[in-house]
Amino acid sequence: MTGCPDGSEVKTRDNEVLVAKKVNGTWIGEGPYDGRIGESHSSSLVLTDVRFNDMDLYESSCGDMRDDLQVIVPDDESVREGEQVLLKCYLKTDESVAVVEWHKDGKSVMNITASTLKSNRTGSETRHVSPDCFQTGDFSLSIEGVQKEDAGVYRCSIHNDGKTRWGHPPAVRMEVTNRTTAMPDTVNTPCPWETATVVRTVVLTVVLTVVLVGILVVGGIFWYRRPRRPEASPESPDEGLPLTSPVNRGTIAG
């Protein structure tokens, strides 16, 4: 964007939205781009705080600048330091595919060709892909003994006939946590049948308790209302003693 005079504009496809305008030698963001437009050391226009809706074709009234901005939302992957991780990436391949490349933060970290596969050189001692990746289209990158410096945004791509195609998912953002970082506690949710069993047990206990209390109450009532024997009166001590007939103790003279 070097040499663009004041009044130059950058708009989206078909001049739908004004993105920025050059005022007093400085690019100023307009509308939803206000505060998000800057300029690099090479005088290139820089868009910060990128949003998914920013994906569009941008055109400048100064020169023939046309940039197709693609916004990528990476998948997130978290791994502890020292562990192994598998970064997924799938590409449609055929016999004409020349090179598959893995990138980290925009820099190449691995090149995969048919010759490297035949010689079993599919990566370093800690980074490698499956030997049959060209047949399956699965170019997932395995990293062993992950270190803090391995954290970053990873992408894989195919280069053939001067063209580049990116894999799926379009990017993976890997976070490396400390070895001592505690993993989230898991909450043990009872299964439905376990909950039903507990409910049945409680109901049965309550019913048995009610029945037992009822039996004790009825038994107490019957015991209280049972017939009782009359007790002896202290004023008639002889009451209740057996009566004997008088005996004639005289003798009969002979």
C-alpha positions in Angstrom: 0.0 0.0 0.0 3.1 2.2 -0.4 2.5 5.5 -2.2 -1.3 5.5 -1.8 -2.4 9.2 -1.6 -4.8 10.6 1.0 -8.4 9.7 0.1 -7.5 6.2 -1.0 -10.0 3.6 0.1 -10.1 -0.2 0.8 -13.5 -1.8 0.4 -14.9 -5.3 0.4 -16.2 -7.2 -2.6 -18.3 -5.1 -5.0 -17.6 -2.0 -2.9 -20.2 -3.1 -0.4 -18.5 -2.0 2.8 -15.9 0.7 3.3 -13.0 -0.9 5.3 -10.4 1.9 5.6 -9.6 5.3 4.3 -6.2 7.1 4.1 -6.2 10.4 6.0 -3.1 12.6 6.5 -0.9 9.6 5.5 -2.6 7.2 8.0 -5.1 4.4 7.3 -8.2 4.9 9.4 -10.7 2.0 9.9 -14.3 2.7 9.1 -17.5 1.3 10.6 -17.0 -2.2 12.0 -13.3 -1.9 11.2 -12.7 1.2 13.4 -9.7 0.7 15.7 -8.7 -2.6 13.9 -6.7 -1.2 11.0 -2.9 -0.7 11.2 0.1 -0.6 8.9 3.1 -2.9 9.0 6.8 -1.9 8.5 6.5 -2.9 4.9 3.5 -0.4 4.6 1.0 -3.3 4.2 -2.4 -2.9 5.6 -2.9 -4.9 8.8 -6.3 -6.1 10.2 -6.3 -6.9 13.9 -8.8 -8.6 16.2 -10.0 -10.7 13.2 -13.6 -11.9 13.3 -15.2 -14.7 11.3 -17.4 -12.1 9.5 -14.2 -10.5 8.2 -13.8 -13.3 5.6 -14.2 -11.5 2.3 -12.4 -10.2 -0.8 -10.8 -6.8 -0.2 -10.0 -4.3 -3.0 -8.1 -1.0 -2.9 -8.7 2.0 -5.0 -4.9 2.5 -5.0 -3.3 0.1 -7.5 -4.6 -3.4 -8.2 -4.6 -4.7 -4.6 -7.1 -7.6 -4.3 -6.8 -9.9 -1.2 -9.1 -12.8 -0.5 -9.1 -13.1 3.3 -9.8 -16.6 4.7 -10.7 -16.7 8.4 -9.7 -20.0 10.1 -11.2 -21.2 13.4 -8.7 -23.9 14.7 -9.7 -26.9 16.7 -8.3 -26.9 20.3 -6.1 -29.7 21.7 -4.7 -29.7 25.2 -1.9 -32.0 26.3 0.3 -32.3 29.4 4.1 -31.8 29.0 5.8 -35.1 28.4 2.8 -36.9 27.0 1.9 -37.9 23.5 -0.6 -36.1 21.2 -2.2 -36.8 17.8 -3.0 -33.7 15.7 -5.7 -34.6 13.2 -5.5 -33.6 9.5 -7.1 -35.2 6.5 -6.4 -34.5 2.8 -7.8 -35.9 -0.4 -4.8 -37.4 -2.3 -4.1 -39.1 -5.6 -1.1 -40.3 -7.6 -0.2 -36.7 -8.7 0.3 -35.5 -5.1 3.9 -34.4 -4.7 4.4 -33.1 -1.2 2.4 -32.9 2.0 3.7 -30.4 4.6 3.0 -29.7 8.2 3.3 -26.1 9.5 3.5 -24.7 13.0 2.7 -21.0 13.4 3.3 -20.5 9.7 6.7 -22.2 9.6 7.3 -25.6 8.0 8.1 -28.4 10.5 7.8 -31.5 8.3 7.7 -32.4 4.6 6.3 -35.8 3.5 6.9 -37.3 0.1 6.5 -40.8 -1.4 10.3 -41.3 -1.1 10.4 -40.5 2.6 7.6 -43.0 3.2 9.5 -45.7 1.2 12.6 -45.2 3.3 10.5 -45.1 6.5 11.6 -41.5 7.1 8.2 -40.1 8.0 9.4 -37.7 10.5 11.8 -37.3 13.5 12.1 -39.5 16.5 9.3 -37.6 18.2 7.2 -36.5 15.2 5.8 -38.9 12.6 2.8 -39.7 10.4 1.3 -43.0 9.4 3.2 -44.9 6.6 0.0 -45.4 4.6 -1.1 -41.8 4.8 -1.1 -41.3 1.0 -3.4 -44.3 0.6 -5.8 -43.3 3.4 -5.6 -39.5 3.3 -5.0 -39.5 7.1 -1.9 -37.3 7.6 -2.4 -36.8 11.4 0.8 -35.8 13.1 1.9 -37.8 16.2 4.1 -35.9 18.7 5.8 -37.9 21.5 7.2 -36.3 24.7 5.5 -33.0 24.1 7.4 -29.9 25.3 6.3 -26.4 26.1 7.9 -25.1 22.9 5.6 -27.4 20.9 2.6 -25.3 21.7 1.2 -23.4 18.7 -1.2 -23.5 15.7 -0.6 -26.5 13.3 -1.8 -26.9 9.7 -1.2 -29.5 7.0 -1.3 -28.9 3.3 -0.7 -30.5 -0.1 1.5 -28.9 -2.7 1.1 -30.0 -6.3 1.6 -28.2 -9.7 2.2 -24.9 -7.9 -1.1 -25.1 -6.0 -1.7 -25.5 -2.3 -4.7 -27.2 -0.6 -5.2 -27.1 3.1 -6.3 -30.1 5.1 -9.3 -30.7 7.4 -9.7 -29.5 10.1 -8.1 -26.3 8.7 -5.9 -25.8 11.8 -5.3 -27.3 15.3 -4.3 -25.0 18.2 -2.3 -27.1 20.7 -1.9 -26.0 24.3 0.8 -27.6 26.5 0.1 -27.6 30.3 2.4 -28.3 33.2 2.9 -31.9 34.3 1.4 -31.0 37.7 -1.6 -29.3 36.3 -4.6 -31.0 37.9 -7.2 -32.3 35.4 -10.9 -31.3 36.0 -12.6 -33.5 38.6 -15.1 -35.8 37.1 -18.6 -35.8 38.6 -20.0 -39.3 39.0 -23.6 -39.1 37.8 -25.7 -42.0 39.1 -27.3 -44.2 36.4 -31.1 -44.0 36.1 -31.5 -47.6 37.4 -29.3 -46.8 40.4 -31.5 -43.8 41.2 -34.7 -46.0 40.9 -33.2 -48.6 43.2 -32.5 -46.0 45.9 -36.1 -44.6 45.6 -37.6 -48.1 45.9 -35.5 -48.8 49.0 -36.6 -45.6 50.7 -40.3 -46.2 49.9 -40.1 -49.8 51.2 -38.4 -48.7 54.4 -41.1 -46.1 55.0 -43.9 -48.6 54.4 -42.4 -51.2 56.7 -41.9 -48.5 59.5 -45.6 -47.4 59.2 -46.8 -51.1 59.3 -44.6 -51.8 62.4 -45.9 -48.7 64.2 -49.5 -49.7 63.4 -49.0 -53.2 64.8 -47.5 -51.8 68.0 -50.4 -49.3 68.4 -53.1 -51.9 67.9 -51.4 -54.4 70.2 -51.2 -51.7 72.9 -54.9 -51.0 72.6 -55.9 -54.7 72.9 -53.5 -55.1 75.9 -55.0 -52.1 77.7 -58.6 -53.3 77.1 -58.1 -56.9 78.2 -60.5 -58.3 81.0 -59.0 -58.2 84.5 -59.8 -60.5 87.6 -61.4 -58.7 90.6 -59.1 -58.1 93.5 -59.8 -59.2 97.2 -61.2 -56.5 99.5 -59.0 -55.9 102.6 -62.2 -55.5 104.8 -63.3 -59.1 104.3 -60.2 -61.3 104.6 -62.2 -64.5 104.7 -63.9 -63.7 101.5 -63.1 -66.3 98.9 -62.2 -69.0 101.5 -64.0 -72.4 100.9 -67.1 -73.1 103.2 -67.2 -76.4 105.2 -70.3 -78.2 106.5 -70.5 -78.6 110.4 -69.5 -82.1 111.5 -71.5 -83.9 114.3 -68.7 -84.8 116.7 -71.0 -86.6 119.3 -70.7 -90.3 119.9 -73.5 -92.8 119.7 -74.0 -94.9 122.7 -74.2 -98.5 122.0 
